[in-house]
């Protein structure tokens, strides 16, 4: 089950890179967050860690439901364009994404050699981090950049969850406070985008 959820997490990021519509991109971010929440709950149940299960439920409510709702509502309120064509051509992305995956697995090899358990999970987490960065830089519109930033946060959460088999609750609370600040910033950025258009 953990392998399926991590694979689905990575797949949602790859599909998001090829998405040309804003609402579909928000949907893929929501599914990405859902897989992260289910992964945290599954790992929490497997290692009998109640804080991990609680953080999984917080992730489910905040990232998979609340933030996509806020993004969609803000895009409607500020009348943002639903077409979000990337700067990178599709045929270039088809070459770039596998090359990026291979590069990050090679880059993560020294780290994975030090870790006896979940070595591939760490490599996938680093890969998803780079794919999230690519999502941020391949668009001119503000909404995909915000979703890329939130996907980076998901990738870091995945790295902490899989590499350590659970993070301290204090770190998770800090991440959620950062997320709440991100929601405020999202509204400000959408307002600025509306004024520019």
C-alpha positions as CSV (number, residue, x, y, z in Angstrom):
1,X,0.0,0.0,0.0
2,X,2.8,2.4,0.8
3,X,4.5,1.7,-2.5
4,X,1.3,2.4,-4.4
5,X,0.7,5.7,-2.5
6,X,4.2,6.9,-3.1
7,X,3.9,6.0,-6.8
8,X,0.6,7.8,-7.0
9,X,2.2,10.8,-5.3
10,X,4.9,11.0,-8.0
11,X,2.4,10.3,-10.8
12,X,0.2,13.2,-9.8
13,X,3.2,15.5,-10.0
14,X,4.2,14.3,-13.4
15,X,0.6,14.7,-14.8
16,X,0.4,18.2,-13.2
17,X,3.4,19.2,-15.3
18,X,1.5,18.4,-18.5
19,X,-1.7,20.1,-17.3
20,X,-2.9,23.1,-19.3
21,X,-6.0,24.0,-17.3
22,X,-6.0,25.7,-13.9
23,X,-8.8,23.7,-12.3
24,X,-7.3,20.4,-13.4
25,X,-4.0,21.5,-11.9
26,X,-5.8,22.3,-8.6
27,X,-7.4,18.8,-8.8
28,X,-4.0,17.1,-9.3
29,X,-2.6,19.1,-6.4
30,X,-5.6,17.9,-4.3
31,X,-4.9,14.2,-5.3
32,X,-1.2,14.7,-4.6
33,X,-2.1,15.9,-1.1
34,X,-4.6,13.1,-0.6
35,X,-2.0,10.5,-1.4
36,X,0.4,12.2,1.1
37,X,-2.3,12.2,3.8
38,X,-3.2,8.5,3.2
39,X,0.5,7.7,3.3
40,X,1.0,9.5,6.6
41,X,-2.0,7.7,8.1
42,X,-0.8,4.3,6.8
43,X,2.7,4.8,8.1
44,X,1.3,6.0,11.4
45,X,-0.9,2.9,11.7
46,X,2.0,0.6,10.8
47,X,4.4,2.0,13.4
48,X,1.7,2.8,15.9
49,X,2.4,6.5,16.0
50,X,-0.7,8.6,16.9
51,X,0.9,11.9,16.1
52,X,1.6,10.7,12.6
53,X,-2.0,9.6,12.2
54,X,-3.2,13.0,13.5
55,X,-0.9,14.9,11.0
56,X,-2.3,12.7,8.2
57,X,-5.8,13.8,9.1
58,X,-4.7,17.4,9.3
59,X,-3.0,17.0,5.9
60,X,-6.3,15.5,4.5
61,X,-8.4,18.4,5.7
62,X,-6.0,21.3,5.1
63,X,-4.1,20.3,1.9
64,X,-6.5,17.9,0.1
65,X,-9.7,19.8,0.8
66,X,-9.3,23.3,2.2
67,X,-6.4,24.7,0.2
68,X,-7.8,23.5,-3.2
69,X,-11.1,25.0,-2.3
70,X,-9.4,28.3,-1.4
71,X,-7.4,28.3,-4.7
72,X,-10.5,27.6,-6.8
73,X,-12.5,30.3,-5.0
74,X,-9.7,32.8,-5.3
75,X,-9.3,32.1,-9.0
76,X,-13.0,32.7,-9.6
77,X,-13.1,35.8,-7.4
78,X,-10.1,37.4,-9.2
79,X,-11.1,36.1,-12.6
80,X,-7.8,34.4,-13.5
81,X,-7.3,32.8,-16.8
82,X,-8.1,29.1,-16.8
83,X,-5.6,28.4,-19.6
84,X,-2.1,27.9,-18.1
85,X,0.1,27.0,-21.0
86,X,3.7,26.2,-19.8
87,X,6.8,27.9,-21.1
88,X,8.4,24.5,-21.9
89,X,7.1,22.7,-24.9
90,X,5.5,19.3,-24.3
91,X,8.0,17.4,-26.4
92,X,10.8,19.0,-24.4
93,X,9.0,18.0,-21.1
94,X,8.8,14.4,-22.3
95,X,12.6,14.3,-22.5
96,X,13.3,16.6,-19.5
97,X,11.1,14.8,-16.9
98,X,12.7,11.3,-17.2
99,X,16.1,12.9,-17.3
100,X,15.3,14.8,-14.1
101,X,14.1,11.6,-12.5
102,X,17.3,9.7,-13.4
103,X,19.4,12.6,-12.3
104,X,17.8,12.9,-8.9
105,X,18.0,9.1,-8.3
106,X,21.7,9.4,-9.1
107,X,22.0,12.5,-6.9
108,X,20.2,10.7,-4.0
109,X,22.4,7.6,-4.2
110,X,25.0,8.7,-1.5
111,X,22.1,9.5,0.8
112,X,20.3,6.2,0.1
113,X,23.5,4.2,0.7
114,X,23.5,5.6,4.3
115,X,19.9,4.6,4.9
116,X,19.1,0.9,5.3
117,X,15.3,1.2,5.2
118,X,13.1,3.2,2.7
119,X,16.1,4.2,0.5
120,X,14.0,4.4,-2.6
121,X,11.4,6.5,-0.8
122,X,14.0,9.1,-0.1
123,X,15.1,9.2,-3.8
124,X,11.4,9.5,-4.9
125,X,11.0,12.4,-2.4
126,X,14.0,14.2,-3.8
127,X,12.7,13.6,-7.4
128,X,9.3,15.0,-6.5
129,X,11.0,18.1,-5.0
130,X,12.8,18.8,-8.3
131,X,9.5,18.1,-10.3
132,X,7.7,20.6,-8.0
133,X,10.5,23.2,-8.7
134,X,10.0,22.5,-12.4
135,X,6.3,23.1,-12.0
136,X,7.0,26.5,-10.5
137,X,9.4,27.7,-13.1
138,X,7.6,26.4,-16.2
139,X,4.6,28.8,-15.9
140,X,4.2,32.5,-16.2
141,X,0.9,32.6,-14.3
142,X,0.9,33.1,-10.6
143,X,-1.5,30.2,-9.7
144,X,0.7,27.4,-11.0
145,X,3.7,29.0,-9.2
146,X,1.7,28.9,-5.9
147,X,0.7,25.2,-6.6
148,X,4.3,24.4,-7.3
149,X,5.3,26.0,-4.0
150,X,2.7,23.9,-2.2
151,X,3.9,20.8,-4.0
152,X,7.4,21.5,-2.8
153,X,6.0,21.6,0.8
154,X,4.3,18.2,0.1
155,X,7.6,16.8,-1.2
156,X,9.4,17.9,1.9
157,X,6.7,16.4,4.1
158,X,7.0,13.2,2.1
159,X,10.8,13.2,2.6
160,X,10.4,13.7,6.4
161,X,7.7,11.1,6.7
162,X,9.5,8.3,4.7
163,X,13.1,9.0,5.7
164,X,12.5,9.0,9.4
165,X,9.3,6.9,9.7
166,X,7.5,9.9,11.3
167,X,8.4,13.5,12.2
168,X,8.2,15.1,15.6
169,X,4.8,16.8,16.1
170,X,6.5,20.2,16.7
171,X,8.0,20.1,13.2
172,X,4.6,19.2,11.7
173,X,2.9,22.1,13.6
174,X,5.5,24.4,12.2
175,X,4.8,23.2,8.7
176,X,1.0,23.7,9.2
177,X,1.6,27.3,10.5
178,X,3.7,27.9,7.3
179,X,0.8,26.6,5.3
180,X,-1.6,29.0,7.0
181,X,0.8,31.9,6.1
182,X,0.9,30.5,2.6
183,X,-2.9,30.9,2.3
184,X,-2.6,34.6,3.3
185,X,0.1,35.0,0.7
186,X,-2.0,33.2,-1.9
187,X,-4.8,35.7,-1.5
188,X,-2.4,38.7,-1.7
189,X,-0.7,37.3,-4.9
190,X,-4.1,36.6,-6.6
191,X,-5.1,40.2,-5.8
192,X,-1.9,41.5,-7.3
193,X,-2.4,39.3,-10.4
194,X,-5.9,40.7,-10.8
195,X,-4.6,44.3,-10.6
196,X,-1.9,43.6,-13.3
197,X,-4.5,42.1,-15.6
